Amino acid sequence: MGEDTSDRLVQDLDRKHDLVLQRVQKFAEVIDADSIRLPVYCFYETKKTEIVRPISRRTCAVPGHWTVPFRRNQDDKNEKCLKDLHVTDPREDKKRIQDTKGGLLRDAYRWVLNHADFLQFRDDPNSQLLWIKGYPGKGKTMLPSNQLSYFFCQATANRLNNATAVLRGLILDLARQHPQLVSYVREKHDYVGKELFHNDNAWQALTGILTAMLNDALLERAILIIDALDGCETGRPQLLHFITSFTSSTSRVKWIISSRNWPDIERQLEKATQKVRLSLELNGNSISSAVTFYIQYKMAQLVSKKKYDERTRDAVQSYLVANADGTFLWVALVCQALADTNVRKRHTMQMLNSFPPGLDALYEKMLNHTHELQGLIESMEDVDEDEVEEIIGSCGSFLTLREGVVYFVHQSARDFLLNIALDRIMPQGIAQCHHAIFSRSLEALQKTLQRDIYDIRDPGLSNDQITPPDPDPLASIRYACIYWVEHLDEFSRLTKADNDLAEGGSVDTFLRSKFLQWLEALSLSRSMSEVVIAMHKLQAITTVRAIYHTRPDALRFILSHRTAVRVAPLQVYVSALVFSPFCSEVRKLYTTELPEWIKLKPVMQETWSPCLQTLEGHSGPVDAVAFSPDGTLITSASSDGTVLLWDTASGAHQQTLDINPEEF
């Protein structure tokens, strides 16, 4: 195909000529069949247009008459990109929630689809945000979400309770529904790799990717759902800012948000120019009818399992209807208790009448009959895995176990235990619980951490190239790696921690023997940003002279080398040590770890440079910098048209605001 012909066809495609489009689509369908082999030269390998990008899932560029799979190489790269993007699959989360909560009942949600507020949101192109708000257990999560992109926040799961995870989930869902949009992720992923989704600038990168995807000319319409926004505990303000900013920039994208009636959420959503509220509390009759349908559904299950006679069935159903108070979760918990194999049919009514109305009252009742919760707080070193599952099963009104991870069954269960029943499940006091977790964490780290724990061997191997071994030696200590300082800090706020911080104490011993191995583990766990905050906290609570010099030096060591260590974990033993000052306490402590194969080591300065951190993110000159009144944030403004917000302690980028450079 000649260059002139190629250019003319590209021009036709750019004009979206119907005839050309139909022929290219037909050609793509033919060439996509594995049974057909054609000699093809694909001119648009180097001629990018808006139309040809989504036509097929394979590619080729064949001068002459050779035949190769169409777009196979791109398929592999796309799959690798989406695999790195994955933090959770919203489709699988939806299935899990439906399985856990008994499926999606049309009779329980169809009132929403006929509600005037929803119809206004659906039909009015200027209504771009629907906020469904209500108290816990009202069924916000169980509303329909077919043919949409969505994310289910969960405060009790670390991978589902932050704004970055929300964007990653939405981007993944969009990319799978519209394969042509993967290119926006690939543009940055091909250059940065997996670190794109984990480094300090992840939020900035993800907002840029999602914005580009939603502005794609071929995406005619998009509806994005974020469920349980109150469960987004980290970065919720910046997520809300992103959403409200987007609603004022395009009418092709609609957002549906569900959450509790929290004032901070309401204040930020007020900034959205075109929004609709749907309050579940103001639709009590509709909610009660929906709960009644749900009760009928649960009763059918109970009758099948427990073989209730008609009299018992009617009595149980009447009690549930009378006491549910429009709360699905209350019905689910009561029915779960009645379905227990230990509950005899003849005891059904006696047990049922003991369940009070209201979630807190029900939790109170169930707590009095659950004797294993305290056992979960105390030492479980002698308890095997099967027994742990049994204990968690006995706490089924509060806890559940999925894929080896313990979760609260609902945010309201967590709130009850922490705000109302804390003194009963932790009679020794929360301070001692924090100390117990801190002590066991350090013991586990001391026992497990070692140099090159994944047996990588190559110090130049990046995190993107590393596959955790099976079994993963970090699986059981990952929480301890990230949060041991947090528990020590909480303990020290409530009582003195002098013994742990003394010379020869647990913290001193750990820093002197396992500091580098700890950093390696944090890098492998993609948690290097947390270590900066952890060391700042440790510095604030440590006053003992024995580790006075080690503590700030360790922080400087991290600030200077975290980028290299975050990318390649074993660099903590190579470049990080080699390029540290001669008087560095960390370098002196770990001098035996210096690589012997580097025969001629660079001559370094005696002490650390006065520069603490370098913040990178602007593409133009920085014209203004200011600290927040409490000193925890830094803002910088540039002539590139952006204002960036930074965390002072960690140097992590928090938020980007677009401005008009001329006005600035």
Buried (B, 14 or more C-beta within 10 A) or exposed (E): EEEEEBEEBBEBBEEEBEEBBEEBBEBBEEBBEEEEEEEBBBBBEEBEBEBBBBBBBBBBEBEEEEEBEBBEBBBEBBEBBBEBBEBBBBBEBBEBBEEEBBEBBEEBBBBBEEBEBBEBBEEEEEBBBBBBBBBBBBBBBBBEBEEBBBBBBBBBBBEBBBBBBBBBBBBBBBBBEBBBBBBBBBEBBEEBBBBBBBBBBBBBBBBBBBBBBBBBEEBEEBBBBBBBBBBBBEBBBBBBBBBBBBBEEEBBBBBBBBBBEEEEBEEBBEBBEBBBBBEBEEBEEBBBBBBBBBBBBBBEEBBEEBEBEEEBBEBBBEBBBEBBBBBBBBBBBBBBBBEEEEBEEEEBBEBBEEBBBEBBEBBBBBBEEBEEBEBBBEEEEEBEEEEBEEBBEBBBBBBBBEEEEBBBBBBBBBBBBEEEBBEEBBEEEBBBBBBBBBBBBBBBBBEBBEEBBBEBEEBEBBBBEBEEEEEBBBEEBBBBBBBBBBBBBBBBEEEEBEEBBBEEBBBBBBBBBBBBBBBBBBBBBBBBBBBBBBBBBBEEBBEBEBBEEBBBBBBBBBBBBBBBBBBBBBBBBBBBBBBBBEBBBBBEBBEEBBBEEEEEEEEBEEEBEEEEBEBEBBEEEBEEEEEEEEEEBBBBBBBBBBBBBBBBBBBBBBBBEEBEBEEE
